Amino acid sequence: MPDLNYYTCETGVPTVSHEQMNQCLSNWMDRESTAEAMIPLIGRLYRKNNVVTSVYGRAIINQSVIDIIRAHRFVRQVEDSELSVHDTLPILQAMDQMDLGRAHVDIGKLAVKFKEEGGDLVEFLKREIGPVVGQYPFQSEEDASNATKDVVLYGFGRIGRLLARILIEKAGGGNNLRLRAIVVRHGGAESDLEKRASLLRRDSVHGPFDGTIRVDEKESALIANGNFIKVIYSDGPDKVDYTEYGINNAIVIDNTGMWRDEEGLGLHLKSKGVSRVLLTAPGKGDIKNIVYGINSDSITDADKILSAASCTTNAITPVLKAIHDEYGIEDGHVETVHSYTNDQNLIDNYHKGSRRGRSAALNMVITETGAAKAVSKALPELKGKLTGNAIRVPTPNVSMAILNLNLEKEVSVEAVNDYLREMALHSELQKQIDFVNSPEVVSTDFVGSRHAGIVDAQATIAAGKRLILYVWYDNEFGYSAQVIRVVTQMAGIEFPIFPKRSRD
C-alpha cells in the first residue's frame, strides 16, 4: 500500500482505498496513545520539579490528549515541517530522569533543534538545559527559603477572578505564588460566599473553572483545587490584619481600580502582613507602570507600589518595541477596537462619562484611551510620537489595536511579517507577542490567549515607510497573565527559560 505519514489525511492528500482510510485512523490512534503517555511525564515534571513544559509557547500542563496534539499541529504554521508527539515524547522521558530544577522548557523547540543536529539525546539536553540539570529540588538555599510568596487579591471582579484562576492553576507545581486571601467590601448577605464561588466556578466568556471549588462557610473560605483561600470582608485597604490569618510579607493585587495614586494604594501598606502592592490599572503620578517583558527589569526591591498598566498598553507596547528596534518609528496613531466593560451601561442610563451612558450591547461607542501616551512610560523613546483613540464595541471580550505607523525605513509586508513571526517564536518577547497567519480567524478565536497581543499577519499593510498592523488581544485573560508575570518577578521567583539560544 502507499506509504502514509502521520499527517496525510489532514493535509489534503486523497485517500483512495478502504485500507488507506483505516491507516489514517490507525495513525491518529497511535498519536493519541503517544500523547497519553506524555501526560504523566508532564505532570510529574511540573509537580515534582516545578518544570513548566510547552510546545512553541503553548503550555501543555493539565491539557487533554487532543490539546497536546493540537499544540504540536500549531508548529506547522510557524515552521517548515511538522512536529509529531513521537518527536517530543523522548525529550520528556529523558528530562524525567534528570532531577531538574525550576524552569520553563519548550520541548517543541528542543525537538526541532535535536532533529536538525542529531546525536545523543541526553548529551544534547545537557547542553541545552544544563544549568538546571541535577538541581532538584532547589537551585540554592535562598531559593528554598523564598519558594512561596503569599498573594492577596483585593477585589474579585472580572480581572480578580481570572487572576485567581491562574494562581490556583500554578499552585499545582508548588514553590510558586500562593493565593491566600480575597478581600471584598461587602459581606453578610445570604449566600454571599456561594455566589462568589459560583462566579469563579462558571464564566460566560472563559468557560468553567478547571477543577473543583468548595465553600467553607464556617471558616469564610473557598477551597479551590486544595487551595484554602480566606474571604475577608473589609471597608478599606488599611483595615485588615493579615497576620491574623497567617499571611505575612504578602503582595496585594488591587484589582478594584478605586485607588490609583501612591497615597491611596499606600493604604494597603498600613495593614499588617503586606509588603508590596500591584495595581491592575494605569498608575498615576510617579508610580511605575510596568509592562512585563519591556520595562520589568526596572523593578527593584525598593518599589513597594507598582502598576501593571492597562490591557491595551500591554498589548501594543511589545509590538511597538519590536518594530521600533528594527525599523524605527517616526510617529503613529493607535486605534483600539475594545470590547465593552462593566464601566458602561447595558441599557441607556446616566453616566458621568461622555457617551458611555448609551447601551453597550447595542452601540459602538467612541471614547478616550490613554494607552498611546502610556506606552512612553514603559518605552520612553516613543514619548510624544503616538496618538490614540478607542471604540467600544458590542462584544464581551477580545479587543484589537490597529497600529498606523510611519517608519524611518521602508518595509514590505513579507519582511515585517517574517520579522514579527521570529520575534514571537525566538525572542525575549515570545510570551508577549503571538503571531497568527490565517485568513479565517475572528475575535472569539483568541479567548483565553495568554499572550499580551497577537499579530494578525493576514491583515498587515505596508507601503514604503508606512506600516499598519492589526493586533488582537484578550483584554481579560491575556492581561491577567501579564499581571501574574509581574507579580512573579516582584516575588523574586525566577524560571530560567530553555532553549536559550535563538536560531540563526
N, C-alpha and C positions, 0 to 999 in steps of 0.2 A: 504493500500500500504506500501511497505518497507519505513522505516524512512531514509530520505536523509538529510545529513548535508550540510552546505554551500559549501563544497569542494569536495563532492562525485564525481561530474562529471569531476574534474580536477586532481584526484589522481588515476585514472585507474580503479575504480570500474565500472563494466559494467552496462549499462542501458538496461533493458530487456523489457521495455514496453514504449508505447507512453506516458502514464501518467507520467512515471519517467522522460522522456525527457522534458516534459512540466514543471515538477517540477524543473529541472536543470535551465531552462531559467527563471522560476519564482524566484528562489533563486538569480540568477545573477541580475535580475532587482531590487530585494529588496536591494541588496548590492549597486547597482548604486544609488538608491533613498537615501540610508543612507549616502553615500559619498557626494551626492549633498547637503544634509542637513549640512554636515560638513564645506563646503566651506565658507559660510558667517561667521561662527564662527571663522575659521582660519584667514580669512581676517580681521575681527573686532579686534581680539586679537593682530594681527600684527600692524594694522594701528592706533588703539586707544591706546593700551597698550605697543606696541613695544615688544610683546612676539613672539619669533620665535619658531614655533612648528615643530616637526619632528617625524618620526617613525623609531626607531632604526638607527638614524643618517641620514635618508633620509628626507630632508626638504619637507614639504607639502604645503608651501606657494606658491600661484599663480600656483598651479598644477591642472590638469584636474581631472575629476572623475576617469578615468582609471588610471592615475598616482597615485592617492591616494590608490586605491585598490591594485595596483601593489606594493606600498610601504608596505602594510600590508602583502601581499603574500611573500615578501622577508623574513619576520620573520621566515617562516618555514625552511629556510636554516640554521638558526643560533640558533633556539630554538627547544625544544622537541615537541612543539604544535603549532597549527595555531593561528593567530591573526585576528579577524574579525573587520570590521568597527563598528559592533554593540558593541564591547568592548571599542572602543576609543571615540565614539560619546558622551557618558555620561561624560567622562573626560572633553571634550571640553565644554560641556554645563555647567558643574559646574565651570570651570575656568572662563567662560564668566561672571559669577556673582560675581567674587571675587575682582574686581578692582586691578588687578595685576600690579606690576611694571615691568620694563625691565628685560627680562630673556630669556634663551633658555630652552625649556621644551620638553622632549621626551615623548610624550603621549603614544607611544608604550610600552616603558619600564614601565611607570606608570601603564598602563592597565594590563600588565602581572603580575606585582607585586601585584596589587589590587586583581586580580583573585586568587593569591596564599594566600593572607592574609585575604581577605573578610572584612566585617564590613561596617561601614558607609562611603560612598564615600567622602562626604565633609570633614569629620574629617580626613580621610586618606590623602586627598590633603593638608589640613592644616599642617599636619605633614611633608609631602614630599616637599612642595614648600612654607612653612610658611614664610621664610624671605621676600618674595615679595608680599604676600597677603596683600591687602589694601594699597599698596604703589603707586598706580596710582595718578598722572602722573609721579612723580619723587620720588626717594628714599631720596633725600636730596636737599637743595638749591644749593649745589655745583654741583650736577648732572644736575640741571636745567640750571645753568649758562654755563655749559660745554656740553650742549646737542648736539650741532652740531660742526663739525670741517670742515673747508674749505680744499679741496683737489685739487691739480693741477696735471694734467698729462703732463709731459714734454716728448713729443714723442707720436706718435699714430700709432705704428706698431702692430704686432700680439699681443703682451702682452698688449700694451696700450689699444687696442680696447676691449680686454677681461676684463681688469680692469674697463673700462668704463661701460661695460655691468653689471658687478657685482655691481658697485657703484650705478648705476641707479636703478637696481633692489632693492637694500637695502634701497634706499631713500624712498621707499613707506611706511616704518614703521615710518619714522620721527625720529628726535633726534639721528641721526647717522652721518656717514661721508657724506659730501656733495660735489659732483664733481662740481667745479665752473668754471674751465677753462682747455683747452687743448692748449699746446704750440707746434707749429711746425716751422720748419726752413724756409720752402718755402711757398710763397703765391703770390697772384696776378694773378695766371694763370686762364684762363677761366674755369668756373665751378669747381673751387677748393673746395669750401665748399660742393657742391653737390657730388663730387667724394668721399670726406671723409665721408660724411653722408651715401653714398651707401656702402662703405666698412664696416661701423658699422651696417648697416641695413641687409646686406647679407654676409654670411660667408660660404665658400665652405666646411669647416670642421664642424663648430659648428652650422650651420643652420641659420635661420632667427632670427633677433632681436625680443625679446618678447615684443612688444609694438609698439609705433609709433614714428617716427622721422620727424621733420620738420626743414627746413633750413630757417634761417632769414638772408638774405644777407645784409640787411641794418645794422643790429647790429653785423654782423660777428659772428653768434652763431648757435648752434644746440639746438633744443628744443626736448628732448627725454623723453617721458612719463611725461611731465610737468616740467622737469628739464632744466633750462636755462643754457647752457654751452657755455661760451665765447671761441671763437677760436682766439688765439693770434699768430701772426707771429713775430718771433724774430731770430736774428742772434747769440744769445748767452744767457746762463743762468743768466748772471748778468745784462741783458739789459732790464728787464721788471719791470715796477712799477705796481704791482698787486693791490695796494691800489686804483689806478685809476678806477678799476673795482669793487670796494667794497670788495675786497678779503684781508683778514687780518689773520695773525698768521697761515698761511697755511702750510700744509705738501705737499712738492713737491715729486712726484714719478717720478724719472728719469728712463725711460724705453728705452732710446736710446743706452746705453752701451758705449757712447763716452767718458765719464769721469768715472773713476773707483777708483781714489785716492782722498785723502782728499783735495788736492789743487784744483783739477778740480771740484769736487762736491761742494766744498766750495763756488764756484762762485754763486751758487743758493742763498746762504745766504746773498749775497750782494744786491739782489733785494728786494725792499720794499714789505712787506706783507708776507715774507717767514720766518717761524720759524724753520723748520726741513726738512731734505732730506732723502729719501729712494731710494736706488739703486736696480734695479731688475736684478742684476748680481753679481757675486762674487766681493767683495771689496778688494782693495789692501792695503798694509801697515797695520796700526793699526785700520782700520775700522772694527767694529764688524760685523761679518757675522751671521745673526740671522736665525735660523730655528724655526719657531713658534712651540711651544709645547716642545722644547728641551732646548733652552737657552734664550727664550724670556723673562724669568723673570729677565734677566740681564740688560734689557733696563732701563735706568734711564732718568730723566729729563735733565741731562747734555749731553746726547747723541744727538747731533744735526745732525750727519750724520751716517746713518746705511745702511747695505746691507742685502737684503733678500736671499743672497747666490744664488745658481743655482737650476734649477728644479731637477736635479739628486741628488744633496746634500739634498734637501728637501725630495725627495722620499725615500732615503736609510737610512738617519740618524735616524728617528723614529724606524724603524725596527731593525737597529743595536743596538740602545739603549735598546730596549725591550729584544733582545737576550743577550746582554752583561749583563744586570741586572740579568737575570735568569740563564744563563749558563756560562758566562764569555767568551770573545773572545781572543784567543791567537794571531791569525793573520788571514789574509784572502785576497782575491782578488775580486774586483768588476769589472764585465764586463758589460758595458752598450750597449744595442742594441737600438740606438736612431734614431728617425725619422729625416729626413733631415731638414735643416733650411735655412733661407734666406742667410746665410753666404756662402752657397755652390752655384755652378753654375748649371743651369738647363741643359746646354749642355757644352761640353768640352771647356774650355777657361782658360786664365791665371788667377791664384790665388796665392797670396803671401804665402798661407799655403800649406803644403805638402798634396798631394792627393786630396785636396778639389777643385781643378780645374776641376776634372773629373765629368761627368754628375751625378747629384744627383738622377735623376729619373731612371737611368739605372744601377747604381753600388752600391755595398756595399763598404763603404769607411772606412778603419781603420784610426782612428785619436786619438789624445790625449784627456784626460779628467783630470781635477784637482779635480773632485768630491771626490775621495777616500781620498786625502790629506785634502780637505776642510772639511771633516767630523770632523776632530780633532779640528777645530775652534769652532764648536758647541758642540763637545763631546771630551774634551781633553784627557780622559782616553784611547782613541783609537789612540792617536798620534803615528805615526810610525808603526802601526800594519796592515795597509791596502795598497795594490797597486791597480791600476786601469787602464783601457783602455776602448776605445769606438769604436763601429762600427756604422757608419751612414748607414741607410737602406732606400730603396725607398718607404717609406710611409710618408704621410704628418703630422701625429700626432699620439701620444701614443707611449711610449717607454717602455723598460723593463730593469731592473737591475738584473743581476744574481750575488748573493752573495755567494761566495765559502769560507766558514769559518771553521777554526779549533778552537774547543771549549775547555774549561777547564773541562767540564763534558760530560759524554755520553748522547746521546739523541736519541729518536725514532721519526719517522715520526708522529705517533699518538700524542705523548706528545707535540711536538713542535707546531703542528697544533692546538691542543686544547688550548695551551697557547696563541698563536697569535690570535686565534678567540676571546678569552676572552679579550685580550688587545684591540682588535678592537671594542668590544661591551661595555666594562665596565671599561675602564681605562682612565686616563687623556690624553691618546694618541688616543682616539676614533675618533677625527676629522682628525688625521694624518694617521692612519693605517686603511685600509679597508681589508676585507677578503672575498675571493670567493672560493667556493668548487664545481666547475662544470667542467666536462671533455670536455665541448664544447666551452668555452669562447675563443675569439680571440681579437686582439688589438682594433678593432673598437667598441667592447662592452664597452670600458672604456672611450670613447669620452665624455667629459663633467663631468667626475668624479671630485668631489671637495676634495677628499682625496689626501694627498701627495703621497701615494703609496698604492697599493692593493696587498696583499699576495695571490698568486695562490697556494692553498693548494694541488691541484692535482699534482703539479709539484715538491713538496718538496721531497728532497732526504736526508736521514740520515743514517750514518753508524758509529757506535762508537762515536767518538768525532768530526766527520766531518759532516758538515751540508751545504746543498746547497738550497738556497731559490730563488724563482723567484718572482720579484716584478714589477707589471705593474704600469705605471703612465701616466696620461695625462700631458705631458710636457708643455702644454699651459694652460689649464683651471685649472688643479689641482694646478699648481704652482701659478697662479694668485689668487686662493682662499687663498693660504698661505700668499701671499703678503698682501692681504686685512686684514688678521688676524693680521699681524704685524702692519699695519697702524692703525688699531682699537686700539691696545694696546698703540701705540705711542700717539694717540689722547686722551688716558685716558678714553676710553669708555669701560665699563665692563658689560658683560652679565653673571649673575650667571647661572650656568648650573644645571638642575634638570632632573632626580633624582640624588642626591649627592652620595649616598652610593652604593658601588659595592655590588653585591650579594655574599653570602657566597659560 
